[in-house]
Amino acid sequence: MVFATQRGRPMERSEDYKVWKSILKRADVRDARLHDARHTAGTLLVEQGVNVRVVQEILGHARVTTTERYTHVASDLMRDASKRMGSALCGDGEPQRATAIMTLYRDQKGPHPEFG
């Protein structure tokens, strides 16, 4: 058995779920899925500058593309990229407006109509 009780008996299927919910409650943290914690861990590692290949190993992904989809770009990194793209698209004219629009649509698939 991979997961067993302290007495060596099989764990109930929902035991890890119960333990996770108990941990969240004791820590006074908002309710979240255990899977969300994996996303958070991956994102925090990327934010700290850990190479995505190392994050891949930690999370146990077979492919780095899974890790890249799994982690979320940190807000500071996103703001920096948006500013750079805004300057590239609008020159010195309205980079703040471009940055604001790109930030609003950063999670949307496909190009924003205003930027082609």
Backbone as JSON Lines, residues from 0, in Angstrom:
{"i":0,"aa":"M","n":[0.83,-1.19,0.0],"ca":[0.0,0.0,0.0],"c":[0.87,1.25,0.0]}
{"i":1,"aa":"V","n":[0.42,2.23,-0.72],"ca":[1.14,3.49,-0.75],"c":[0.77,4.33,0.47]}
{"i":2,"aa":"F","n":[-0.52,4.39,0.79],"ca":[-0.98,5.18,1.92],"c":[-1.69,4.25,2.9]}
{"i":3,"aa":"A","n":[-1.21,4.23,4.11],"ca":[-1.81,3.37,5.13],"c":[-1.96,4.15,6.43]}
{"i":4,"aa":"T","n":[-2.84,3.66,7.29],"ca":[-3.0,4.28,8.62],"c":[-1.8,3.92,9.47]}
{"i":5,"aa":"Q","n":[-1.73,4.48,10.67],"ca":[-0.62,4.18,11.57],"c":[-0.62,2.7,11.96]}
{"i":6,"aa":"R","n":[-1.76,2.06,11.86],"ca":[-1.86,0.63,12.2],"c":[-1.67,-0.26,10.97]}
{"i":7,"aa":"G","n":[-1.33,0.32,9.82],"ca":[-1.08,-0.46,8.62],"c":[-2.3,-0.84,7.82]}
{"i":8,"aa":"R","n":[-3.43,-0.34,8.19],"ca":[-4.67,-0.61,7.48],"c":[-4.81,0.38,6.32]}
{"i":9,"aa":"P","n":[-5.62,0.02,5.3],"ca":[-5.83,0.96,4.18],"c":[-6.51,2.25,4.67]}
{"i":10,"aa":"M","n":[-6.08,3.36,4.11],"ca":[-6.73,4.64,4.42],"c":[-8.03,4.73,3.64]}
{"i":11,"aa":"E","n":[-8.98,5.4,4.22],"ca":[-10.23,5.67,3.51],"c":[-9.91,6.64,2.38]}
{"i":12,"aa":"R","n":[-10.65,6.54,1.28],"ca":[-10.4,7.4,0.12],"c":[-10.47,8.88,0.45]}
{"i":13,"aa":"S","n":[-11.31,9.24,1.38],"ca":[-11.52,10.66,1.68],"c":[-10.63,11.17,2.82]}
{"i":14,"aa":"E","n":[-9.75,10.33,3.34],"ca":[-8.95,10.73,4.51],"c":[-8.05,11.93,4.23]}
{"i":15,"aa":"D","n":[-7.35,11.93,3.09],"ca":[-6.48,13.07,2.78],"c":[-7.28,14.35,2.63]}
{"i":16,"aa":"Y","n":[-8.48,14.24,2.06],"ca":[-9.37,15.4,1.92],"c":[-9.73,15.96,3.3]}
{"i":17,"aa":"K","n":[-10.08,15.08,4.23],"ca":[-10.45,15.49,5.58],"c":[-9.27,16.16,6.29]}
{"i":18,"aa":"V","n":[-8.1,15.58,6.14],"ca":[-6.9,16.15,6.77],"c":[-6.6,17.53,6.18]}
{"i":19,"aa":"W","n":[-6.67,17.67,4.85],"ca":[-6.42,18.95,4.19],"c":[-7.38,20.01,4.7]}
{"i":20,"aa":"K","n":[-8.67,19.69,4.77],"ca":[-9.67,20.65,5.24],"c":[-9.4,21.04,6.69]}
{"i":21,"aa":"S","n":[-8.96,20.09,7.49],"ca":[-8.63,20.37,8.89],"c":[-7.43,21.32,9.0]}
{"i":22,"aa":"I","n":[-6.43,21.1,8.16],"ca":[-5.24,21.96,8.15],"c":[-5.64,23.39,7.79]}
{"i":23,"aa":"L","n":[-6.46,23.55,6.76],"ca":[-6.9,24.88,6.34],"c":[-7.66,25.58,7.47]}
{"i":24,"aa":"K","n":[-8.52,24.85,8.12],"ca":[-9.32,25.43,9.2],"c":[-8.43,25.86,10.37]}
{"i":25,"aa":"R","n":[-7.51,25.0,10.77],"ca":[-6.61,25.33,11.89],"c":[-5.71,26.52,11.55]}
{"i":26,"aa":"A","n":[-5.34,26.64,10.28],"ca":[-4.47,27.74,9.86],"c":[-5.25,29.02,9.57]}
{"i":27,"aa":"D","n":[-6.57,28.94,9.67],"ca":[-7.45,30.07,9.4],"c":[-7.21,30.61,7.98]}
{"i":28,"aa":"V","n":[-7.13,29.66,7.04],"ca":[-6.92,29.98,5.63],"c":[-8.2,29.66,4.88]}
{"i":29,"aa":"R","n":[-8.5,30.45,3.85],"ca":[-9.72,30.23,3.08],"c":[-9.76,28.8,2.53]}
{"i":30,"aa":"D","n":[-10.96,28.32,2.35],"ca":[-11.16,26.97,1.82],"c":[-10.64,26.9,0.39]}
{"i":31,"aa":"A","n":[-9.88,25.86,0.08],"ca":[-9.32,25.69,-1.26],"c":[-9.09,24.21,-1.5]}
{"i":32,"aa":"R","n":[-9.03,23.85,-2.78],"ca":[-8.73,22.46,-3.13],"c":[-7.24,22.19,-2.91]}
{"i":33,"aa":"L","n":[-6.92,20.96,-2.6],"ca":[-5.52,20.57,-2.45],"c":[-4.76,20.83,-3.75]}
{"i":34,"aa":"H","n":[-5.43,20.61,-4.86],"ca":[-4.82,20.85,-6.17],"c":[-4.42,22.32,-6.32]}
{"i":35,"aa":"D","n":[-5.2,23.23,-5.74],"ca":[-4.87,24.66,-5.79],"c":[-3.54,24.94,-5.1]}
{"i":36,"aa":"A","n":[-3.24,24.18,-4.06],"ca":[-1.96,24.35,-3.35],"c":[-0.79,24.01,-4.26]}
{"i":37,"aa":"R","n":[-0.97,23.02,-5.13],"ca":[0.1,22.69,-6.08],"c":[0.35,23.84,-7.05]}
{"i":38,"aa":"H","n":[-0.74,24.44,-7.54],"ca":[-0.6,25.6,-8.42],"c":[0.12,26.73,-7.7]}
{"i":39,"aa":"T","n":[-0.28,26.98,-6.47],"ca":[0.34,28.05,-5.68],"c":[1.82,27.78,-5.46]}
{"i":40,"aa":"A","n":[2.15,26.54,-5.12],"ca":[3.56,26.19,-4.89],"c":[4.38,26.42,-6.15]}
{"i":41,"aa":"G","n":[3.87,25.97,-7.29],"ca":[4.59,26.16,-8.54],"c":[4.77,27.63,-8.88]}
{"i":42,"aa":"T","n":[3.72,28.4,-8.69],"ca":[3.78,29.83,-8.98],"c":[4.77,30.54,-8.06]}
{"i":43,"aa":"L","n":[4.74,30.22,-6.77],"ca":[5.67,30.85,-5.83],"c":[7.12,30.51,-6.16]}
{"i":44,"aa":"L","n":[7.36,29.28,-6.58],"ca":[8.73,28.91,-6.97],"c":[9.18,29.71,-8.18]}
{"i":45,"aa":"V","n":[8.31,29.86,-9.19],"ca":[8.65,30.65,-10.37],"c":[8.9,32.09,-9.97]}
{"i":46,"aa":"E","n":[8.06,32.64,-9.08],"ca":[8.24,34.03,-8.61],"c":[9.6,34.22,-7.95]}
{"i":47,"aa":"Q","n":[10.09,33.2,-7.28],"ca":[11.37,33.29,-6.58],"c":[12.56,33.08,-7.52]}
{"i":48,"aa":"G","n":[12.26,32.89,-8.8],"ca":[13.33,32.74,-9.78],"c":[13.82,31.31,-9.96]}
{"i":49,"aa":"V","n":[13.11,30.33,-9.41],"ca":[13.5,28.94,-9.58],"c":[13.25,28.54,-11.03]}
{"i":50,"aa":"N","n":[14.21,27.91,-11.64],"ca":[14.11,27.49,-13.03],"c":[12.92,26.56,-13.2]}
{"i":51,"aa":"V","n":[12.18,26.73,-14.3],"ca":[10.96,25.98,-14.53],"c":[11.24,24.46,-14.59]}
{"i":52,"aa":"R","n":[12.43,24.07,-14.99],"ca":[12.79,22.64,-15.01],"c":[12.89,22.09,-13.58]}
{"i":53,"aa":"V","n":[13.36,22.9,-12.66],"ca":[13.42,22.48,-11.26],"c":[12.0,22.38,-10.7]}
{"i":54,"aa":"V","n":[11.17,23.35,-11.02],"ca":[9.76,23.33,-10.59],"c":[9.09,22.08,-11.16]}
{"i":55,"aa":"Q","n":[9.41,21.75,-12.4],"ca":[8.87,20.54,-13.03],"c":[9.21,19.31,-12.19]}
{"i":56,"aa":"E","n":[10.45,19.2,-11.78],"ca":[10.87,18.06,-10.95],"c":[10.15,18.03,-9.61]}
{"i":57,"aa":"I","n":[10.03,19.19,-8.97],"ca":[9.38,19.27,-7.67],"c":[7.91,18.84,-7.77]}
{"i":58,"aa":"L","n":[7.23,19.31,-8.82],"ca":[5.82,18.98,-8.98],"c":[5.6,17.59,-9.59]}
{"i":59,"aa":"G","n":[6.67,17.0,-10.11],"ca":[6.58,15.64,-10.64],"c":[5.94,15.54,-12.01]}
{"i":60,"aa":"H","n":[6.06,16.59,-12.79],"ca":[5.5,16.57,-14.14],"c":[6.47,15.91,-15.11]}
{"i":61,"aa":"A","n":[5.93,15.11,-16.02],"ca":[6.76,14.45,-17.03],"c":[7.24,15.44,-18.09]}
{"i":62,"aa":"R","n":[6.41,16.46,-18.36],"ca":[6.75,17.43,-19.41],"c":[6.77,18.83,-18.82]}
{"i":63,"aa":"V","n":[7.72,19.63,-19.27],"ca":[7.83,21.01,-18.79],"c":[6.64,21.84,-19.26]}
{"i":64,"aa":"T","n":[6.04,21.46,-20.38],"ca":[4.87,22.21,-20.86],"c":[3.7,22.1,-19.88]}
{"i":65,"aa":"T","n":[3.6,20.98,-19.19],"ca":[2.57,20.83,-18.15],"c":[2.86,21.81,-17.03]}
{"i":66,"aa":"T","n":[4.1,21.9,-16.62],"ca":[4.48,22.82,-15.54],"c":[4.21,24.25,-15.94]}
{"i":67,"aa":"E","n":[4.52,24.6,-17.18],"ca":[4.29,25.97,-17.64],"c":[2.81,26.32,-17.64]}
{"i":68,"aa":"R","n":[1.94,25.36,-17.96],"ca":[0.5,25.62,-17.9],"c":[0.01,25.63,-16.45]}
{"i":69,"aa":"Y","n":[0.68,24.91,-15.62],"ca":[0.28,24.71,-14.23],"c":[0.58,25.94,-13.37]}
{"i":70,"aa":"T","n":[1.67,26.62,-13.66],"ca":[2.06,27.79,-12.87],"c":[1.47,29.04,-13.5]}
{"i":71,"aa":"H","n":[1.33,30.06,-12.7],"ca":[0.75,31.3,-13.15],"c":[1.8,32.4,-13.03]}
{"i":72,"aa":"V","n":[1.85,33.25,-14.02],"ca":[2.86,34.3,-14.02],"c":[2.57,35.28,-12.89]}
{"i":73,"aa":"A","n":[3.6,35.61,-12.16],"ca":[3.46,36.54,-11.04],"c":[3.06,37.92,-11.53]}
{"i":74,"aa":"S","n":[2.33,38.63,-10.71],"ca":[1.81,39.94,-11.11],"c":[2.92,40.93,-11.47]}
{"i":75,"aa":"D","n":[4.02,40.94,-10.74],"ca":[5.12,41.86,-11.06],"c":[5.71,41.54,-12.44]}
{"i":76,"aa":"L","n":[5.86,40.25,-12.73],"ca":[6.39,39.86,-14.03],"c":[5.41,40.23,-15.13]}
{"i":77,"aa":"M","n":[4.11,40.04,-14.86],"ca":[3.09,40.38,-15.85],"c":[3.06,41.89,-16.1]}
{"i":78,"aa":"R","n":[3.16,42.69,-15.04],"ca":[3.16,44.15,-15.2],"c":[4.36,44.6,-16.03]}
{"i":79,"aa":"D","n":[5.52,44.02,-15.76],"ca":[6.72,44.38,-16.5],"c":[6.55,44.04,-17.99]}
{"i":80,"aa":"A","n":[6.05,42.84,-18.27],"ca":[5.85,42.43,-19.66],"c":[4.81,43.33,-20.34]}
{"i":81,"aa":"S","n":[3.75,43.67,-19.61],"ca":[2.71,44.53,-20.18],"c":[3.24,45.92,-20.5]}
{"i":82,"aa":"K","n":[4.07,46.47,-19.61],"ca":[4.67,47.79,-19.85],"c":[5.55,47.77,-21.1]}
{"i":83,"aa":"R","n":[6.35,46.71,-21.2],"ca":[7.24,46.6,-22.35],"c":[6.44,46.48,-23.65]}
{"i":84,"aa":"M","n":[5.39,45.66,-23.63],"ca":[4.57,45.49,-24.83],"c":[3.82,46.78,-25.15]}
{"i":85,"aa":"G","n":[3.33,47.46,-24.12],"ca":[2.64,48.73,-24.33],"c":[3.55,49.75,-24.98]}
{"i":86,"aa":"S","n":[4.78,49.82,-24.52],"ca":[5.74,50.75,-25.13],"c":[6.05,50.37,-26.57]}
{"i":87,"aa":"A","n":[6.16,49.07,-26.82],"ca":[6.45,48.61,-28.18],"c":[5.3,48.91,-29.12]}
{"i":88,"aa":"L","n":[4.08,48.74,-28.65],"ca":[2.91,48.95,-29.5],"c":[2.55,50.41,-29.67]}
{"i":89,"aa":"C","n":[2.73,51.19,-28.62],"ca":[2.25,52.58,-28.64],"c":[3.37,53.6,-28.58]}
{"i":90,"aa":"G","n":[4.59,53.15,-28.57],"ca":[5.71,54.07,-28.45],"c":[5.6,54.86,-27.15]}
{"i":91,"aa":"D","n":[5.9,56.14,-27.22],"ca":[5.79,56.98,-26.02],"c":[4.39,57.58,-25.88]}
{"i":92,"aa":"G","n":[3.49,57.24,-26.82],"ca":[2.15,57.82,-26.83],"c":[1.3,57.43,-25.64]}
{"i":93,"aa":"E","n":[0.8,56.21,-25.61],"ca":[-0.11,55.79,-24.55],"c":[0.25,54.41,-24.01]}
{"i":94,"aa":"P","n":[1.46,54.19,-23.55],"ca":[1.79,52.86,-23.06],"c":[0.97,52.44,-21.84]}
{"i":95,"aa":"Q","n":[0.54,53.41,-21.01],"ca":[-0.26,53.05,-19.84],"c":[-1.6,52.47,-20.26]}
{"i":96,"aa":"R","n":[-2.21,53.06,-21.29],"ca":[-3.49,52.55,-21.77],"c":[-3.33,51.15,-22.33]}
{"i":97,"aa":"A","n":[-2.29,50.94,-23.11],"ca":[-2.04,49.61,-23.67],"c":[-1.78,48.6,-22.56]}
{"i":98,"aa":"T","n":[-1.01,49.02,-21.56],"ca":[-0.72,48.13,-20.43],"c":[-2.0,47.76,-19.69]}
{"i":99,"aa":"A","n":[-2.87,48.73,-19.47],"ca":[-4.12,48.45,-18.76],"c":[-4.99,47.48,-19.55]}
{"i":100,"aa":"I","n":[-5.08,47.68,-20.85],"ca":[-5.9,46.79,-21.68],"c":[-5.31,45.4,-21.7]}
{"i":101,"aa":"M","n":[-4.0,45.29,-21.85],"ca":[-3.37,43.98,-21.89],"c":[-3.52,43.26,-20.56]}
{"i":102,"aa":"T","n":[-3.42,43.98,-19.47],"ca":[-3.58,43.37,-18.15],"c":[-4.99,42.82,-17.98]}
{"i":103,"aa":"L","n":[-5.98,43.56,-18.44],"ca":[-7.37,43.11,-18.35],"c":[-7.6,41.83,-19.14]}
{"i":104,"aa":"Y","n":[-6.92,41.68,-20.26],"ca":[-7.15,40.54,-21.15],"c":[-6.05,39.48,-21.07]}
{"i":105,"aa":"R","n":[-5.19,39.54,-20.08],"ca":[-4.04,38.63,-20.04],"c":[-4.42,37.16,-19.95]}
{"i":106,"aa":"D","n":[-5.57,36.85,-19.37],"ca":[-5.97,35.45,-19.24],"c":[-6.86,34.98,-20.39]}
{"i":107,"aa":"Q","n":[-7.21,35.9,-21.27],"ca":[-8.08,35.55,-22.4],"c":[-7.23,34.94,-23.51]}
{"i":108,"aa":"K","n":[-7.72,33.88,-24.11],"ca":[-6.99,33.25,-25.21],"c":[-7.18,34.07,-26.48]}
{"i":109,"aa":"G","n":[-6.12,34.14,-27.25],"ca":[-6.2,34.86,-28.51],"c":[-5.88,36.33,-28.34]}
{"i":110,"aa":"P","n":[-5.58,37.02,-29.44],"ca":[-5.21,38.44,-29.36],"c":[-6.42,39.32,-29.06]}
{"i":111,"aa":"H","n":[-6.14,40.41,-28.39],"ca":[-7.2,41.4,-28.13],"c":[-7.47,42.13,-29.44]}
{"i":112,"aa":"P","n":[-8.73,42.39,-29.76],"ca":[-9.07,43.01,-31.06],"c":[-8.35,44.33,-31.32]}
{"i":113,"aa":"E","n":[-8.1,45.12,-30.27],"ca":[-7.47,46.42,-30.46],"c":[-6.01,46.3,-30.88]}
{"i":114,"aa":"F","n":[-5.38,45.17,-30.52],"ca":[-3.96,44.98,-30.81],"c":[-3.7,43.98,-31.92]}
{"i":115,"aa":"G","n":[-4.76,43.4,-32.51],"ca":[-4.6,42.5,-33.63],"c":[-4.08,41.13,-33.32]}
